[in-house]
């Protein structure tokens, strides 16, 4: 039998429990979709995504620079995400939330969430501005993936899940963990 160190075992257990918690929250949302619970689940996913993506070294000015998550189109999700990430960090980077308006610079962001309340023109403009940057783009808008978004929230099997469109990832120079892809509802395209 393979010997696994205690710390590796604990990390694997935390990983499994984290995704299990998200799945349970997603199912609870689908059974009784309340706006508050939906925001909690999306915020939890955005926090979890941060731990399963690798950014190029040049994405951070210093080893302890914040990992910035931008939210466009939903003040309520931005507030929920702030509560979710307060005091947390990923790989030594404290997590911070920034509200994004049309025309704002995206250069310092690491993750950008685009709410379905944005009209198609605003969604397209923000995704075009993100193209080529080391920026993970996430949305819950149905047309977002057609416009270049990398991850889209969907309801599948009575749970809030996510799809990944890999063809939009290479220009960003991001690396999405195979463990994250393994729990996605659908992974489309190839890198």
C-alpha positions, -999 to +999 in steps of 0.1 A: +000+000+000+013+034-009+025+056+020+009+090+020+023+116+043-001+132+068+001+166+052-007+152+017-036+133+032-050+164+049-047+184+016-065+158-004-092+156+023-096+194+023-098+194-015-125+167-016-145+184+012-143+218-005-158+205-037-184+184-018-195+215+001-199+234-032-219+205-047-242+204-016-247+242-017-254+240-054-280+213-049-296+233-020-298+263-043-315+243-071-341+229-046-350+263-033-334+290-055-332+321-034-312+350-046-291+351-014-282+314-016-274+317-053-250+345-045-234+325-017-228+295-041-214+317-068-191+335-044-179+301-030-171+289-065-152+321-074-131+317-042-125+281-050-115+288-086-087+311-073-070+281-057-071+260-089-057+284-115-020+293-120-012+328-132+021+337-149+047+351-124+044+385-140+007+387-129+018+397-093+041+426-085+053+409-053+049+374-038+023+388-013+004+410-038-034+406-036-053+383-059-080+406-073-115+394-082-135+419-102-173+418-103-192+435-130-230+440-130-238+428-094-233+448-063-249+421-043-225+394-055-196+417-049-207+422-013-212+384-008-178+377-023-162+402+001-178+384+030-166+350+016-129+360+011-123+383+041-091+372+058-084+345+032-055+340+009-045+318-020-008+308-023+002+337-001-019+362-020-047+379+001-080+380-018-096+413-026-128+422-045-131+451-069-163+464-085-160+469-122-178+494-144-178+497-181-145+513-192-126+504-161-091+490-166-088+452-160-050+450-160-046+443-123-074+418-120-069+380-119-105+369-120-134+387-136-171+378-130-196+391-155-232+391-143-261+381-165-277+415-159-251+431-182-264+437-217-247+419-246-227+450-257-213+455-222-206+418-218-188+418-252-168+449-245-155+436-211-146+402-226-128+419-255-109+440-230-100+409-210-088+390-241-050+383-241-047+393-204-039+368-177-074+370-164-099+342-157-133+352-170-164+338-154-201+345-161-236+333-156-248+349-189-260+324-215-242+341-243-209+347-225-191+316-237-199+326-273-183+360-266-151+345-252-157+337-216-138+308-201-162+296-174-200+298-173-223+289-144-251+266-154-279+247-136-275+209-144-288+179-126-307+203-102-273+219-091-255+250-098-224+239-118-199+253-142-188+247-178-153+254-190-145+264-226-108+256-229-102+273-263-105+307-246-078+299-220-044+297-240-042+335-249-044+343-212-014+321-203-034+307-174-032+271-163-064+256-150-059+226-127-070+192-140-087+187-106-109+217-113-117+205-148-126+171-133-155+186-113-168+208-141-202+199-156-187+201-191-153+209-205-153+219-241-124+224-266-088+215-262-058+235-253 
